[in-house]
């Protein structure tokens, strides 16, 4: 098993070296590389989440999500069960 993994790793390294050497044998074009980097930066900024500047460096920004309370009716107690709190179990169901 170890020999197979070592053989696979050596083959991968040899393939990567051959591909890299073939790519640089054709010549390095600085202008094409700069255009590719600029295109990559534009594509990345298009899909990146937009964060307001004042919140960009503030890691303590929180979001509060609220929901309406569930009415305490006999039908809801039958469907969802008794309240979880001790005081809620001692009270009779009433409608809101």
N, CA, C and O atoms as a GROMACS GRO file, in nm:
protein
  384
    1UNK      N    1   0.082  -0.119   0.000
    1UNK     CA    2   0.000   0.000   0.000
    1UNK      C    3   0.087   0.126   0.000
    1UNK      O    4   0.061   0.220  -0.075
    2UNK      N    5   0.191   0.126   0.086
    2UNK     CA    6   0.280   0.242   0.091
    2UNK      C    7   0.357   0.258  -0.039
    2UNK      O    8   0.379   0.370  -0.085
    3UNK      N    9   0.399   0.146  -0.098
    3UNK     CA   10   0.474   0.154  -0.223
    3UNK      C   11   0.386   0.211  -0.334
    3UNK      O   12   0.434   0.289  -0.416
    4UNK      N   13   0.259   0.172  -0.336
    4UNK     CA   14   0.168   0.223  -0.437
    4UNK      C   15   0.148   0.374  -0.419
    4UNK      O   16   0.145   0.449  -0.517
    5UNK      N   17   0.134   0.419  -0.295
    5UNK     CA   18   0.117   0.563  -0.270
    5UNK      C   19   0.243   0.641  -0.308
    5UNK      O   20   0.233   0.750  -0.366
    6UNK      N   21   0.360   0.586  -0.278
    6UNK     CA   22   0.484   0.653  -0.316
    6UNK      C   23   0.499   0.660  -0.467
    6UNK      O   24   0.544   0.762  -0.521
    7UNK      N   25   0.462   0.552  -0.536
    7UNK     CA   26   0.470   0.551  -0.683
    7UNK      C   27   0.374   0.653  -0.742
    7UNK      O   28   0.407   0.723  -0.837
    8UNK      N   29   0.254   0.660  -0.686
    8UNK     CA   30   0.154   0.757  -0.733
    8UNK      C   31   0.202   0.900  -0.710
    8UNK      O   32   0.186   0.985  -0.796
    9UNK      N   33   0.261   0.926  -0.593
    9UNK     CA   34   0.311   1.060  -0.564
    9UNK      C   35   0.426   1.098  -0.657
    9UNK      O   36   0.431   1.211  -0.706
   10UNK      N   37   0.516   1.005  -0.682
   10UNK     CA   38   0.629   1.033  -0.772
   10UNK      C   39   0.579   1.059  -0.914
   10UNK      O   40   0.630   1.148  -0.982
   11UNK      N   41   0.482   0.984  -0.958
   11UNK     CA   42   0.425   1.005  -1.091
   11UNK      C   43   0.356   1.140  -1.103
   11UNK      O   44   0.366   1.207  -1.206
   12UNK      N   45   0.286   1.179  -0.997
   12UNK     CA   46   0.218   1.309  -0.997
   12UNK      C   47   0.319   1.423  -1.002
   12UNK      O   48   0.299   1.520  -1.076
   13UNK      N   49   0.425   1.412  -0.926
   13UNK     CA   50   0.529   1.516  -0.927
   13UNK      C   51   0.596   1.524  -1.064
   13UNK      O   52   0.622   1.634  -1.114
   14UNK      N   53   0.623   1.410  -1.125
   14UNK     CA   54   0.686   1.410  -1.257
   14UNK      C   55   0.593   1.471  -1.361
   14UNK      O   56   0.639   1.546  -1.448
   15UNK      N   57   0.464   1.440  -1.354
   15UNK     CA   58   0.368   1.497  -1.448
   15UNK      C   59   0.357   1.648  -1.430
   15UNK      O   60   0.355   1.722  -1.528
   16UNK      N   61   0.351   1.694  -1.305
   16UNK     CA   62   0.342   1.837  -1.279
   16UNK      C   63   0.466   1.910  -1.331
   16UNK      O   64   0.454   2.019  -1.386
   17UNK      N   65   0.582   1.850  -1.314
   17UNK     CA   66   0.705   1.912  -1.364
   17UNK      C   67   0.705   1.920  -1.516
   17UNK      O   68   0.748   2.020  -1.573
   18UNK      N   69   0.656   1.816  -1.581
   18UNK     CA   70   0.653   1.815  -1.727
   18UNK      C   71   0.555   1.919  -1.780
   18UNK      O   72   0.584   1.987  -1.879
   19UNK      N   73   0.440   1.932  -1.716
   19UNK     CA   74   0.340   2.030  -1.761
   19UNK      C   75   0.394   2.171  -1.740
   19UNK      O   76   0.378   2.256  -1.827
   20UNK      N   77   0.455   2.196  -1.626
   20UNK     CA   78   0.510   2.328  -1.598
   20UNK      C   79   0.621   2.364  -1.696
   20UNK      O   80   0.627   2.476  -1.745
   21UNK      N   81   0.709   2.269  -1.724
   21UNK     CA   82   0.818   2.294  -1.817
   21UNK      C   83   0.765   2.321  -1.958
   21UNK      O   84   0.818   2.407  -2.028
   22UNK      N   85   0.661   2.249  -2.000
   22UNK     CA   86   0.603   2.271  -2.132
   22UNK      C   87   0.537   2.408  -2.140
   22UNK      O   88   0.542   2.474  -2.244
   23UNK      N   89   0.475   2.450  -2.032
   23UNK     CA   90   0.407   2.580  -2.033
   23UNK      C   91   0.508   2.694  -2.043
   23UNK      O   92   0.484   2.790  -2.116
   24UNK      N   93   0.619   2.685  -1.972
   24UNK     CA   94   0.718   2.792  -1.975
   24UNK      C   95   0.810   2.782  -2.097
   24UNK      O   96   0.878   2.879  -2.130
   25UNK      N   97   0.813   2.669  -2.165
   25UNK     CA   98   0.894   2.656  -2.285
   25UNK      C   99   0.837   2.742  -2.398
   25UNK      O  100   0.911   2.785  -2.487
   26UNK      N  101   0.706   2.766  -2.394
   26UNK     CA  102   0.643   2.847  -2.497
   26UNK      C  103   0.672   2.995  -2.477
   26UNK      O  104   0.651   3.074  -2.569
   27UNK      N  105   0.717   3.034  -2.362
   27UNK     CA  106   0.748   3.174  -2.334
   27UNK      C  107   0.649   3.232  -2.236
   27UNK      O  108   0.533   3.190  -2.230
   28UNK      N  109   0.695   3.329  -2.161
   28UNK     CA  110   0.613   3.393  -2.059
   28UNK      C  111   0.572   3.529  -2.111
   28UNK      O  112   0.657   3.611  -2.146
   29UNK      N  113   0.442   3.554  -2.116
   29UNK     CA  114   0.388   3.681  -2.165
   29UNK      C  115   0.336   3.761  -2.046
   29UNK      O  116   0.233   3.727  -1.988
   30UNK      N  117   0.409   3.867  -2.009
   30UNK     CA  118   0.371   3.947  -1.893
   30UNK      C  119   0.236   4.014  -1.913
   30UNK      O  120   0.156   4.022  -1.820
   31UNK      N  121   0.208   4.063  -2.033
   31UNK     CA  122   0.082   4.134  -2.058
   31UNK      C  123  -0.036   4.037  -2.044
   31UNK      O  124  -0.138   4.072  -1.985
   32UNK      N  125  -0.022   3.917  -2.098
   32UNK     CA  126  -0.131   3.820  -2.087
   32UNK      C  127  -0.152   3.779  -1.942
   32UNK      O  128  -0.265   3.759  -1.898
   33UNK      N  129  -0.043   3.767  -1.866
   33UNK     CA  130  -0.054   3.731  -1.725
   33UNK      C  131  -0.123   3.843  -1.646
   33UNK      O  132  -0.205   3.815  -1.559
   34UNK      N  133  -0.090   3.968  -1.677
   34UNK     CA  134  -0.153   4.081  -1.609
   34UNK      C  135  -0.302   4.088  -1.642
   34UNK      O  136  -0.383   4.114  -1.554
   35UNK      N  137  -0.338   4.064  -1.769
   35UNK     CA  138  -0.480   4.064  -1.808
   35UNK      C  139  -0.555   3.952  -1.737
   35UNK      O  140  -0.668   3.972  -1.692
   36UNK      N  141  -0.494   3.836  -1.727
   36UNK     CA  142  -0.559   3.724  -1.659
   36UNK      C  143  -0.580   3.754  -1.512
   36UNK      O  144  -0.684   3.721  -1.456
   37UNK      N  145  -0.482   3.816  -1.447
   37UNK     CA  146  -0.495   3.852  -1.306
   37UNK      C  147  -0.604   3.956  -1.286
   37UNK      O  148  -0.680   3.949  -1.190
   38UNK      N  149  -0.612   4.053  -1.377
   38UNK     CA  150  -0.715   4.156  -1.368
   38UNK      C  151  -0.853   4.096  -1.388
   38UNK      O  152  -0.947   4.130  -1.316
   39UNK      N  153  -0.867   4.006  -1.485
   39UNK     CA  154  -0.996   3.941  -1.507
   39UNK      C  155  -1.036   3.858  -1.387
   39UNK      O  156  -1.154   3.856  -1.349
   40UNK      N  157  -0.941   3.790  -1.326
   40UNK     CA  158  -0.970   3.710  -1.208
   40UNK      C  159  -1.016   3.798  -1.093
   40UNK      O  160  -1.109   3.763  -1.020
   41UNK      N  161  -0.951   3.915  -1.075
   41UNK     CA  162  -0.990   4.006  -0.968
   41UNK      C  163  -1.130   4.061  -0.992
   41UNK      O  164  -1.208   4.075  -0.898
   42UNK      N  165  -1.165   4.093  -1.116
   42UNK     CA  166  -1.298   4.143  -1.147
   42UNK      C  167  -1.404   4.036  -1.123
   42UNK      O  168  -1.511   4.064  -1.069
   43UNK      N  169  -1.373   3.912  -1.162
   43UNK     CA  170  -1.469   3.804  -1.141
   43UNK      C  171  -1.489   3.778  -0.992
   43UNK      O  172  -1.601   3.752  -0.948
   44UNK      N  173  -1.381   3.785  -0.915
   44UNK     CA  174  -1.391   3.761  -0.772
   44UNK      C  175  -1.471   3.871  -0.703
   44UNK      O  176  -1.548   3.844  -0.612
   45UNK      N  177  -1.453   3.996  -0.746
   45UNK     CA  178  -1.526   4.105  -0.683
   45UNK      C  179  -1.674   4.101  -0.722
   45UNK      O  180  -1.758   4.153  -0.648
   46UNK      N  181  -1.706   4.042  -0.835
   46UNK     CA  182  -1.846   4.034  -0.877
   46UNK      C  183  -1.924   3.935  -0.791
   46UNK      O  184  -2.044   3.955  -0.768
   47UNK      N  185  -1.859   3.829  -0.743
   47UNK     CA  186  -1.931   3.729  -0.665
   47UNK      C  187  -1.909   3.743  -0.515
   47UNK      O  188  -1.972   3.672  -0.437
   48UNK      N  189  -1.820   3.833  -0.474
   48UNK     CA  190  -1.793   3.851  -0.331
   48UNK      C  191  -1.910   3.923  -0.265
   48UNK      O  192  -1.972   4.009  -0.328
   49UNK      N  193  -1.940   3.891  -0.140
   49UNK     CA  194  -2.048   3.962  -0.070
   49UNK      C  195  -2.011   4.108  -0.050
   49UNK      O  196  -1.896   4.140  -0.019
   50UNK      N  197  -2.108   4.194  -0.066
   50UNK     CA  198  -2.084   4.337  -0.052
   50UNK      C  199  -2.104   4.376   0.095
   50UNK      O  200  -2.215   4.365   0.147
   51UNK      N  201  -1.999   4.420   0.160
   51UNK     CA  202  -2.002   4.458   0.301
   51UNK      C  203  -1.985   4.608   0.310
   51UNK      O  204  -1.892   4.663   0.250
   52UNK      N  205  -2.072   4.676   0.384
   52UNK     CA  206  -2.053   4.821   0.400
   52UNK      C  207  -1.916   4.850   0.462
   52UNK      O  208  -1.869   4.773   0.546
   53UNK      N  209  -1.852   4.961   0.423
   53UNK     CA  210  -1.718   4.991   0.471
   53UNK      C  211  -1.707   5.002   0.623
   53UNK      O  212  -1.604   4.964   0.679
   54UNK      N  213  -1.811   5.052   0.690
   54UNK     CA  214  -1.802   5.067   0.835
   54UNK      C  215  -1.811   4.933   0.908
   54UNK      O  216  -1.774   4.925   1.025
   55UNK      N  217  -1.858   4.829   0.841
   55UNK     CA  218  -1.869   4.698   0.904
   55UNK      C  219  -1.762   4.601   0.856
   55UNK      O  220  -1.755   4.487   0.904
   56UNK      N  221  -1.678   4.644   0.764
   56UNK     CA  222  -1.579   4.553   0.707
   56UNK      C  223  -1.480   4.503   0.810
   56UNK      O  224  -1.440   4.387   0.806
   57UNK      N  225  -1.438   4.587   0.904
   57UNK     CA  226  -1.338   4.549   1.002
   57UNK      C  227  -1.397   4.524   1.140
   57UNK      O  228  -1.323   4.506   1.237
   58UNK      N  229  -1.530   4.521   1.152
   58UNK     CA  230  -1.596   4.504   1.281
   58UNK      C  231  -1.645   4.360   1.293
   58UNK      O  232  -1.750   4.326   1.238
   59UNK      N  233  -1.572   4.273   1.365
   59UNK     CA  234  -1.615   4.134   1.376
   59UNK      C  235  -1.731   4.113   1.472
   59UNK      O  236  -1.782   4.001   1.481
   60UNK      N  237  -1.774   4.217   1.545
   60UNK     CA  238  -1.880   4.200   1.643
   60UNK      C  239  -2.018   4.237   1.589
   60UNK      O  240  -2.112   4.251   1.666
   61UNK      N  241  -2.030   4.253   1.458
   61UNK     CA  242  -2.159   4.286   1.400
   61UNK      C  243  -2.253   4.168   1.420
   61UNK      O  244  -2.220   4.055   1.386
   62UNK      N  245  -2.370   4.194   1.474
   62UNK     CA  246  -2.468   4.089   1.497
   62UNK      C  247  -2.596   4.119   1.422
   62UNK      O  248  -2.626   4.234   1.390
   63UNK      N  249  -2.671   4.015   1.396
   63UNK     CA  250  -2.800   4.027   1.331
   63UNK      C  251  -2.904   3.967   1.425
   63UNK      O  252  -2.887   3.854   1.470
   64UNK      N  253  -3.009   4.040   1.454
   64UNK     CA  254  -3.113   3.991   1.542
   64UNK      C  255  -3.232   3.947   1.458
   64UNK      O  256  -3.283   4.023   1.375
   65UNK      N  257  -3.274   3.825   1.479
   65UNK     CA  258  -3.390   3.771   1.408
   65UNK      C  259  -3.500   3.750   1.510
   65UNK      O  260  -3.478   3.683   1.612
   66UNK      N  261  -3.616   3.804   1.484
   66UNK     CA  262  -3.727   3.790   1.578
   66UNK      C  263  -3.842   3.717   1.511
   66UNK      O  264  -3.854   3.716   1.388
   67UNK      N  265  -3.924   3.657   1.592
   67UNK     CA  266  -4.044   3.591   1.542
   67UNK      C  267  -4.158   3.622   1.637
   67UNK      O  268  -4.137   3.656   1.753
   68UNK      N  269  -4.277   3.608   1.588
   68UNK     CA  270  -4.394   3.635   1.670
   68UNK      C  271  -4.416   3.520   1.767
   68UNK      O  272  -4.384   3.405   1.735
   69UNK      N  273  -4.471   3.549   1.884
   69UNK     CA  274  -4.498   3.440   1.979
   69UNK      C  275  -4.613   3.352   1.930
   69UNK      O  276  -4.702   3.397   1.859
   70UNK      N  277  -4.608   3.227   1.970
   70UNK     CA  278  -4.715   3.133   1.936
   70UNK      C  279  -4.829   3.156   2.034
   70UNK      O  280  -4.806   3.152   2.155
   71UNK      N  281  -4.951   3.179   1.986
   71UNK     CA  282  -5.062   3.201   2.079
   71UNK      C  283  -5.085   3.078   2.168
   71UNK      O  284  -5.078   2.964   2.121
   72UNK      N  285  -5.112   3.103   2.294
   72UNK     CA  286  -5.134   2.995   2.390
   72UNK      C  287  -5.282   2.961   2.393
   72UNK      O  288  -5.355   3.004   2.482
   73UNK      N  289  -5.326   2.885   2.296
   73UNK     CA  290  -5.467   2.844   2.286
   73UNK      C  291  -5.478   2.695   2.314
   73UNK      O  292  -5.379   2.623   2.305
   74UNK      N  293  -5.597   2.647   2.347
   74UNK     CA  294  -5.614   2.503   2.368
   74UNK      C  295  -5.575   2.421   2.245
   74UNK      O  296  -5.520   2.312   2.257
   75UNK      N  297  -5.603   2.474   2.126
   75UNK     CA  298  -5.569   2.402   2.002
   75UNK      C  299  -5.417   2.390   1.985
   75UNK      O  300  -5.367   2.285   1.947
   76UNK      N  301  -5.344   2.498   2.015
   76UNK     CA  302  -5.199   2.494   2.003
   76UNK      C  303  -5.136   2.405   2.111
   76UNK      O  304  -5.035   2.339   2.086
   77UNK      N  305  -5.196   2.402   2.230
   77UNK     CA  306  -5.145   2.311   2.333
   77UNK      C  307  -5.168   2.166   2.293
   77UNK      O  308  -5.084   2.080   2.321
   78UNK      N  309  -5.280   2.139   2.227
   78UNK     CA  310  -5.306   2.002   2.181
   78UNK      C  311  -5.209   1.965   2.068
   78UNK      O  312  -5.165   1.851   2.059
   79UNK      N  313  -5.178   2.061   1.983
   79UNK     CA  314  -5.092   2.033   1.867
   79UNK      C  315  -4.943   2.030   1.903
   79UNK      O  316  -4.871   1.941   1.857
   80UNK      N  317  -4.896   2.125   1.985
   80UNK     CA  318  -4.754   2.139   2.013
   80UNK      C  319  -4.714   2.093   2.153
   80UNK      O  320  -4.594   2.085   2.182
   81UNK      N  321  -4.807   2.062   2.239
   81UNK     CA  322  -4.774   2.018   2.374
   81UNK      C  323  -4.777   2.132   2.474
   81UNK      O  324  -4.806   2.247   2.440
   82UNK      N  325  -4.747   2.098   2.597
   82UNK     CA  326  -4.748   2.194   2.706
   82UNK      C  327  -4.629   2.290   2.695
   82UNK      O  328  -4.530   2.258   2.630
   83UNK      N  329  -4.640   2.406   2.759
   83UNK     CA  330  -4.525   2.497   2.763
   83UNK      C  331  -4.407   2.432   2.836
   83UNK      O  332  -4.426   2.343   2.918
   84UNK      N  333  -4.287   2.478   2.806
   84UNK     CA  334  -4.167   2.421   2.868
   84UNK      C  335  -4.137   2.482   3.004
   84UNK      O  336  -4.071   2.419   3.087
   85UNK      N  337  -4.183   2.604   3.029
   85UNK     CA  338  -4.151   2.669   3.155
   85UNK      C  339  -4.244   2.619   3.266
   85UNK      O  340  -4.355   2.574   3.240
   86UNK      N  341  -4.196   2.627   3.389
   86UNK     CA  342  -4.274   2.583   3.505
   86UNK      C  343  -4.400   2.670   3.519
   86UNK      O  344  -4.509   2.619   3.543
   87UNK      N  345  -4.382   2.803   3.504
   87UNK     CA  346  -4.497   2.893   3.517
   87UNK      C  347  -4.598   2.873   3.405
   87UNK      O  348  -4.719   2.883   3.426
   88UNK      N  349  -4.547   2.843   3.284
   88UNK     CA  350  -4.637   2.819   3.172
   88UNK      C  351  -4.720   2.693   3.190
   88UNK      O  352  -4.834   2.687   3.142
   89UNK      N  353  -4.667   2.595   3.257
   89UNK     CA  354  -4.742   2.471   3.282
   89UNK      C  355  -4.851   2.491   3.385
   89UNK      O  356  -4.951   2.419   3.387
   90UNK      N  357  -4.832   2.589   3.473
   90UNK     CA  358  -4.929   2.613   3.578
   90UNK      C  359  -5.045   2.702   3.534
   90UNK      O  360  -5.145   2.712   3.605
   91UNK      N  361  -5.033   2.767   3.419
   91UNK     CA  362  -5.138   2.856   3.372
   91UNK      C  363  -5.232   2.785   3.276
   91UNK      O  364  -5.193   2.689   3.209
   92UNK      N  365  -5.353   2.831   3.270
   92UNK     CA  366  -5.453   2.774   3.177
   92UNK      C  367  -5.430   2.835   3.040
   92UNK      O  368  -5.384   2.949   3.030
   93UNK      N  369  -5.460   2.760   2.932
   93UNK     CA  370  -5.444   2.817   2.798
   93UNK      C  371  -5.549   2.924   2.773
   93UNK      O  372  -5.666   2.907   2.804
   94UNK      N  373  -5.503   3.037   2.716
   94UNK     CA  374  -5.594   3.145   2.680
   94UNK      C  375  -5.557   3.192   2.540
   94UNK      O  376  -5.442   3.175   2.498
   95UNK      N  377  -5.650   3.249   2.469
   95UNK     CA  378  -5.624   3.299   2.335
   95UNK      C  379  -5.564   3.438   2.340
   95UNK      O  380  -5.584   3.511   2.437
   96UNK      N  381  -5.491   3.475   2.236
   96UNK     CA  382  -5.432   3.608   2.229
   96UNK      C  383  -5.522   3.701   2.151
   96UNK      O  384  -5.489   3.818   2.134
   0.00000   0.00000   0.00000
